[in-house]
Amino acid sequence: MTERAQRIAIAKLMGWSKMTNPAYESAVLWHIKGVGFRLERDMPDYTHDLNAMAEVEAKLGANRLALYADELDKLCVPQHICALTHWQAVAMATAAQRAEALLRALNLWVDDTPSSPSPQTTTAP
């Protein structure tokens, strides 16, 4: 998923909605109650800002938080490490790692890496 796609997916999860401005056809605004209107570039930068991700984490319910924690663990913690190092790896996760873990936990992650072409089959003459 691109950073932009991740940012938009999390913004929608947080309640942001995309709106077009009839006066400016090319202008796309985002709106959330209590904050108002923002251009996309002015919305929270979930893939780079730990504070923005902390706000997301604070709004997760217990079930979603458990799923998120599992995904964060899978993403950040190498196999066979001690408990203290394990805790540190999760605690020091970057905003990008947290965003990916969240989207994977909620089945919102879209893998956009191009798939490898299928092998050509040839027939013998």
trRosetta pair geometry for C-beta under 8 A, 3 or more apart (Angstrom, degrees):
i j d omega theta_ij theta_ji phi_ij phi_ji
1 5 4.7 -125 -173 88 93 123
1 6 5.1 112 122 -58 124 88
1 9 7.6 -35 -170 -1 148 142
1 100 7.7 169 47 -112 117 83
1 103 6.9 -60 25 121 164 161
1 109 6.0 -119 -24 -155 134 69
1 110 5.3 100 -88 60 101 74
1 111 7.2 -68 -39 -92 75 28
1 112 5.8 105 -88 5 39 109
2 5 4.5 96 55 6 82 102
2 6 7.0 -144 94 -5 44 85
2 112 6.9 -29 -26 52 78 149
3 6 5.6 -55 -150 36 33 113
3 7 6.2 36 153 -23 67 106
3 47 4.7 -125 -147 52 96 167
3 96 7.6 -55 -110 -118 100 103
4 7 5.7 -54 -148 35 30 113
4 8 6.4 26 156 -16 64 106
5 8 5.9 -55 -146 38 30 108
5 9 6.2 32 155 -21 65 107
5 110 6.7 -82 155 51 143 117
5 112 7.5 106 26 -17 165 144
6 9 5.8 -57 -147 36 29 111
6 10 6.3 21 158 -12 65 108
6 46 6.6 -135 131 85 95 116
6 47 5.4 82 93 -66 133 120
6 99 5.1 71 168 152 129 127
6 100 7.1 -46 -124 -76 139 61
6 103 6.2 -101 -133 -38 86 152
7 10 6.2 -61 -149 40 26 104
7 11 6.2 29 153 -22 64 110
7 43 6.9 124 165 95 111 120
7 44 7.8 -171 -155 93 94 66
7 45 6.6 -36 -118 -138 126 46
7 46 5.3 164 -117 33 65 101
7 47 6.0 -78 -65 -8 90 105
7 99 7.8 -20 -74 -151 52 146
8 11 5.5 -53 -143 36 31 115
8 12 6.4 33 157 -20 65 103
8 40 7.7 -19 -86 -142 96 114
9 12 6.0 -54 -152 34 29 110
9 13 6.5 32 149 -20 62 107
9 103 5.8 57 111 -114 143 119
9 108 5.0 146 -178 154 131 127
10 13 5.3 -51 -150 35 37 117
10 14 6.3 32 152 -16 67 107
10 44 8.0 -89 109 89 116 112
10 46 4.4 29 77 -39 156 176
10 56 6.2 -40 -169 -104 115 146
10 99 6.1 -74 -51 -141 145 96
10 102 6.7 57 -104 101 109 138
10 103 7.0 -83 -64 -67 88 99
11 14 5.7 -61 -149 41 31 109
11 16 3.9 -37 165 44 94 140
11 30 6.5 -31 165 -164 140 149
11 43 5.5 3 -108 171 138 144
11 44 7.0 166 -94 50 91 92
11 46 7.4 -143 -50 -20 74 129
12 15 7.8 123 -176 -11 28 8
12 16 6.0 -80 -79 66 36 81
12 17 7.4 75 -122 -92 73 50
13 56 7.4 49 100 -140 121 110
13 102 8.0 178 83 151 171 121
13 106 7.2 75 -113 106 139 171
13 108 7.2 -80 -63 -52 124 171
14 32 7.1 -19 119 -116 94 145
14 44 7.7 8 49 38 169 136
14 55 7.6 43 -127 120 133 108
14 56 6.3 -82 -79 -102 113 86
14 59 7.1 102 -122 61 79 159
15 32 5.0 92 106 -137 97 103
15 33 6.9 -68 153 26 132 88
16 30 4.8 9 -178 176 115 116
16 31 6.9 144 -154 70 65 32
16 32 4.7 -54 -92 -61 63 108
16 43 6.5 40 -121 -135 162 132
17 30 6.9 156 75 -156 32 67
17 31 5.5 -28 61 62 84 86
17 32 7.3 140 11 -79 71 59
18 28 6.3 -17 -164 -177 99 108
18 29 7.7 140 -161 83 50 43
18 30 5.8 -35 -99 -101 52 75
19 28 7.5 146 76 -166 42 60
19 29 4.9 -29 71 75 95 91
19 30 7.0 151 19 -104 82 22
19 31 5.4 28 -5 -6 130 116
19 37 7.4 -75 55 -122 131 106
20 25 7.2 10 179 -148 118 45
20 27 7.3 125 -158 86 61 63
20 28 6.0 -38 -100 -110 67 66
20 29 7.4 147 -109 25 16 79
21 24 4.7 18 92 48 119 86
21 25 7.8 -123 80 -70 69 19
21 27 4.6 -14 37 84 123 114
21 28 7.8 -155 3 -94 86 20
21 29 5.8 72 -44 -7 104 116
22 25 7.5 11 -153 -81 33 64
23 27 7.9 -11 79 39 76 131
24 27 3.7 38 106 6 121 120
27 39 7.7 -78 -161 -109 90 96
28 39 7.6 92 81 -144 64 66
28 40 6.4 21 94 -32 106 111
29 37 4.7 -8 178 -165 130 109
29 38 6.8 136 -163 66 77 31
29 39 6.5 -61 -112 -89 63 47
30 37 7.1 140 73 -155 41 57
30 38 5.2 -30 65 67 93 85
30 39 7.5 73 16 -180 90 8
30 40 6.1 99 -19 -86 121 59
30 43 5.5 6 64 -75 152 127
31 35 7.9 167 -167 76 48 92
31 36 6.9 -70 -136 162 77 28
31 37 5.2 -27 -92 -96 85 67
31 38 7.6 162 -83 19 37 71
32 35 4.6 26 75 37 99 119
32 36 7.7 -7 58 36 63 24
32 38 8.0 -6 13 10 94 113
35 38 7.1 -26 134 -28 116 116
38 42 4.3 -136 -169 89 104 108
38 43 5.2 136 109 -70 137 69
39 42 4.9 81 56 10 77 106
39 43 7.7 -125 95 -24 42 81
40 43 5.8 -39 -157 3 40 116
44 49 6.3 -119 -174 62 84 141
44 52 3.9 148 -179 -133 119 129
44 55 7.4 -105 -128 52 163 138
45 48 4.6 -24 136 49 118 101
45 49 4.7 103 74 -10 86 114
45 52 6.1 168 61 0 48 160
45 95 7.9 50 119 142 80 153
46 49 6.7 -63 -100 50 19 91
46 52 5.0 -124 -95 121 55 126
46 53 5.9 105 -157 -73 75 79
46 56 6.8 52 -130 -32 117 143
46 95 6.6 -175 161 172 44 108
46 99 5.0 117 135 -101 102 122
47 95 5.8 120 172 121 23 102
47 96 4.8 42 -169 -99 82 73
47 99 4.8 -63 -94 12 67 163
48 95 5.4 91 -172 75 3 144
48 96 7.1 26 -74 -53 49 88
49 52 3.9 66 93 6 115 111
49 53 6.8 164 95 -9 63 82
49 95 5.6 107 52 -121 26 160
50 53 5.6 -57 -147 42 38 110
50 54 6.2 47 151 -28 68 101
50 94 7.7 -104 -77 -165 98 43
50 95 5.0 -122 -70 -70 56 99
50 98 7.6 97 -123 16 69 150
51 54 5.4 -47 -147 29 33 116
51 55 6.9 38 152 -21 61 98
52 55 5.8 -50 -159 29 34 113
52 56 6.9 34 145 -17 63 102
52 95 7.1 54 58 -145 97 129
53 56 5.3 -49 -152 34 42 115
53 57 6.2 44 150 -20 70 103
53 95 5.0 -173 -19 -136 136 82
53 98 4.5 73 -169 105 149 142
53 99 6.4 -103 -100 -60 118 76
53 102 7.7 -158 -146 -26 98 142
54 57 5.6 -51 -144 37 33 113
54 58 6.3 38 154 -24 64 105
55 58 5.7 -53 -149 32 30 114
55 59 6.8 19 155 -13 61 109
56 59 6.1 -71 -158 39 31 104
56 60 7.0 42 148 -38 66 97
56 98 8.0 139 69 143 128 115
56 102 6.5 -1 138 -121 138 162
57 60 5.8 -42 -155 8 38 116
57 65 7.3 81 -164 -118 74 94
57 68 7.3 -176 -119 129 82 157
57 98 7.4 -57 -58 -172 116 128
57 102 8.0 -114 -78 -88 73 125
60 64 4.3 -130 -164 98 98 112
60 65 4.3 135 115 -67 120 79
60 68 6.0 -44 -149 -2 167 147
61 64 5.1 83 52 20 74 103
61 65 6.6 -135 96 -11 32 95
62 65 5.6 -57 -142 36 25 114
62 66 6.5 27 158 -21 62 104
63 66 5.9 -55 -153 32 29 110
63 67 6.7 26 152 -14 63 105
64 67 5.7 -53 -149 38 36 111
64 68 6.0 38 152 -21 67 108
64 105 6.9 106 -166 131 68 123
64 106 6.7 17 -142 -83 105 101
65 68 5.5 -54 -145 39 30 114
65 69 6.2 34 155 -23 65 105
66 69 5.7 -50 -145 34 29 112
66 70 6.6 33 154 -20 61 104
67 70 5.8 -55 -155 33 31 113
67 71 6.5 25 152 -14 65 107
67 105 3.9 130 132 -170 97 107
67 106 7.1 114 110 -64 138 56
68 71 5.9 -59 -149 39 31 108
68 72 6.1 32 154 -20 67 108
68 101 5.9 88 -164 132 69 101
68 102 5.4 8 -126 -104 111 64
68 105 4.4 -119 -83 16 51 174
68 106 7.8 7 -74 -36 88 88
69 72 5.6 -52 -143 37 30 113
69 73 6.3 37 154 -23 63 105
69 90 7.9 32 -155 -158 77 137
70 73 5.6 -55 -152 33 29 115
70 74 6.6 28 152 -18 64 104
70 105 6.9 128 60 -110 90 107
71 74 5.6 -52 -148 35 35 111
71 75 6.1 28 156 -16 67 111
71 100 7.9 -148 151 118 117 70
71 101 4.0 150 114 -161 103 81
71 102 7.3 180 81 -53 140 21
71 104 4.7 161 -150 86 140 112
71 105 4.2 -123 -5 -62 142 93
72 75 5.8 -60 -144 41 29 109
72 76 5.8 -2 168 4 67 120
72 90 5.8 83 132 -141 111 94
72 93 5.9 -57 -163 -72 108 168
72 97 7.0 88 -139 143 79 98
72 98 6.5 11 -109 -113 116 61
72 101 4.0 58 -75 -165 65 166
73 76 6.7 -72 -131 48 19 91
73 77 5.3 -23 -169 16 62 127
73 90 6.1 -15 -93 -92 64 122
74 77 7.4 -44 -88 43 9 88
74 101 7.7 151 54 -120 88 100
75 93 7.5 68 95 -131 111 125
75 97 5.5 161 129 -164 129 96
75 100 6.3 146 -129 97 156 115
75 101 5.0 -121 11 -78 146 101
75 104 7.6 149 -57 31 125 151
76 89 4.8 157 143 149 100 96
76 90 5.5 135 86 -92 142 52
76 92 7.9 158 -168 72 134 71
76 93 4.9 -77 -88 -92 148 104
76 97 5.7 77 -75 175 103 144
76 101 7.8 -30 -22 -64 101 137
77 81 6.6 -134 -171 39 89 127
77 86 5.4 35 -136 -140 132 76
77 89 4.7 127 -95 96 71 144
77 90 6.3 -15 -55 -54 110 87
78 81 5.7 86 74 -30 88 122
78 89 7.4 -148 9 -118 73 161
81 85 4.5 -100 162 92 118 125
81 86 5.5 156 92 -63 104 78
81 89 7.2 83 83 -21 158 140
82 85 4.9 85 59 16 80 104
82 86 6.8 -135 99 -13 38 92
83 86 5.3 -53 -147 32 31 119
83 87 6.5 32 156 -19 65 101
84 87 5.9 -51 -152 33 32 110
84 88 6.5 30 151 -17 64 107
85 88 5.5 -54 -147 39 35 114
85 89 6.3 41 153 -26 67 102
86 89 5.9 -53 -151 29 28 112
86 90 6.9 18 155 -9 61 106
87 90 6.1 -63 -155 40 31 105
87 91 6.0 25 154 -16 69 114
88 91 5.7 -58 -138 42 30 109
88 92 5.8 12 167 -6 67 116
89 92 6.4 -68 -141 46 20 99
89 93 7.4 53 150 -61 56 79
90 93 5.9 -18 -164 -30 38 112
93 97 4.3 -122 -171 90 96 130
93 98 5.3 118 123 -57 120 85
93 101 7.4 -16 -176 -5 152 142
94 97 4.7 100 52 6 76 100
94 98 7.0 -140 96 -3 42 88
95 98 5.6 -57 -147 39 32 112
95 99 6.2 36 153 -23 67 105
96 99 5.7 -51 -145 34 30 112
96 100 6.5 28 156 -16 63 106
97 100 5.9 -55 -148 38 30 109
97 101 6.2 30 155 -18 65 108
98 101 5.8 -54 -144 38 30 111
98 102 6.3 33 156 -21 64 107
99 102 5.8 -56 -150 34 28 112
99 103 6.4 20 157 -12 64 108
100 103 6.0 -60 -146 40 30 105
100 104 6.1 27 157 -17 67 109
100 109 6.8 56 -159 -107 67 126
101 104 5.8 -58 -144 40 29 110
101 105 6.1 32 156 -24 65 109
102 105 5.7 -56 -147 34 27 112
102 106 6.4 2 162 1 63 111
103 106 6.2 -67 -142 49 28 96
103 108 4.4 -96 -155 79 78 95
103 109 4.3 112 125 -68 102 78
104 107 7.6 27 -175 -78 32 31
104 108 7.9 -90 -52 50 18 64
104 109 4.5 7 -81 -18 61 143
